[in-house]
C-alpha cells in the first residue's frame, strides 16, 4: 500500500512539474510578445510605453485607458495594440493573446519614477 501511495504521489508531482513548466514557457512567450515591435506597425512595442511593465497591473476588475473603460484585459490589450502600436488586434482566443495576458498578469503596476514624468526633476 505504501508503495502504491508513493507511485501516486510521484505521478502527481510529475504532472505538476510538467504543467508548471508549460505555464512558465507560455509566460516567457508573452514577455517576448510584450517586447516585440512587430505587434504594431510603428516600430514600438508594449515595452516602449510600459518599460518593464511600469504602470500595468494585470489583476484588476476593469481597465481604464484614456477614459475608455474595459472589463476584460484582452480588450484593453487590443485597444493599446490598435491605438498606440497601430497594429491589428489579436484574436482573444489565440495563443499569442493568452501568452501576452499571462505575462501581463505577472506585472504589479509599478509606477514610473517621478524623474521620467517631470523633466528636470
C-alpha positions in Angstrom: 0.0 0.0 0.0 2.8 2.4 0.9 4.5 1.7 -2.5 1.2 2.4 -4.3 0.9 5.8 -2.5 4.5 6.7 -3.3 3.8 6.0 -7.0 0.6 8.1 -7.0 2.4 11.0 -5.2 5.3 10.8 -7.6 2.9 10.8 -10.6 1.1 13.8 -9.3 4.4 15.6 -8.7 5.5 14.9 -12.3 2.2 16.2 -13.7 2.5 19.4 -11.6 6.1 19.8 -12.7 5.3 19.4 -16.4 2.3 21.7 -16.2 4.2 24.4 -14.3 7.0 24.3 -16.9 4.5 24.8 -19.7 3.0 27.9 -17.9 6.5 29.3 -17.4 7.3 28.9 -21.0 4.0 30.5 -22.1 4.7 33.4 -19.8 8.1 33.8 -21.3 6.5 33.8 -24.8 4.2 36.5 -23.5 7.1 38.6 -22.4 8.7 38.3 -25.8 5.4 39.4 -27.4 5.3 42.4 -24.9 8.8 43.4 -26.2 8.1 42.7 -29.9 7.7 45.8 -32.2 6.1 43.6 -34.9 2.9 43.6 -32.8 2.2 47.0 -34.4 3.3 48.9 -37.5 5.0 52.0 -35.9 8.2 50.2 -34.6 7.0 50.3 -31.0 6.2 47.5 -28.6 4.2 47.4 -25.4 7.5 47.9 -23.6 8.1 51.2 -25.4 5.4 52.9 -23.2 5.5 50.4 -20.3 9.2 49.8 -19.7 9.5 46.6 -17.6 5.7 46.7 -17.2 5.5 50.0 -15.4 2.0 51.3 -14.9 0.4 48.0 -15.8 -1.4 45.8 -13.3 -2.8 42.6 -14.7 -5.2 41.9 -11.8 -8.0 44.5 -11.8 -11.7 44.3 -12.1 -11.6 46.8 -15.1 -9.0 48.8 -17.0 -9.2 52.5 -18.0 -7.1 53.8 -20.8 -7.5 57.4 -21.8 -11.1 57.5 -20.4 -12.0 54.2 -22.2 -13.2 51.5 -19.7 -12.6 47.8 -20.4 -13.9 44.9 -18.4 -11.5 42.4 -19.8 -7.7 42.6 -20.0 -7.9 41.2 -23.6 -10.0 44.2 -24.7 -7.5 46.7 -23.0 -4.6 44.9 -24.7 -6.3 45.1 -28.1 -7.1 48.8 -27.6 -3.4 49.5 -27.0 -2.4 47.4 -30.0 -4.8 49.3 -32.2 -4.3 52.8 -30.9 -0.7 53.0 -29.5 1.1 50.4 -31.7 -1.1 51.0 -34.9 -1.5 47.2 -35.2 -4.2 44.7 -35.8 -5.9 43.4 -32.7 -5.2 39.9 -31.6 -7.9 37.2 -31.6 -8.9 36.9 -27.9 -8.7 33.1 -28.0 -5.3 33.0 -29.8 -2.2 31.5 -28.1 -0.5 34.9 -28.7 -3.1 36.7 -26.7 -3.2 34.1 -24.0 0.6 34.2 -23.6 0.6 38.0 -23.6 -2.2 38.2 -21.0 -0.4 35.5 -18.9 2.7 37.8 -18.8 0.8 40.9 -18.1 -0.9 39.2 -15.2 2.5 38.9 -13.6 3.0 42.7 -13.6 2.4 44.6 -10.4 1.6 48.1 -11.7 4.8 49.7 -10.6 4.7 53.5 -11.1 7.2 55.3 -13.2 9.9 57.2 -11.3 9.0 60.8 -10.9 12.1 61.8 -12.9 10.6 60.2 -16.0 7.4 62.2 -15.7 8.7 65.6 -14.7 11.6 66.9 -16.9 14.5 68.3 -14.9 13.4 66.7 -11.6 
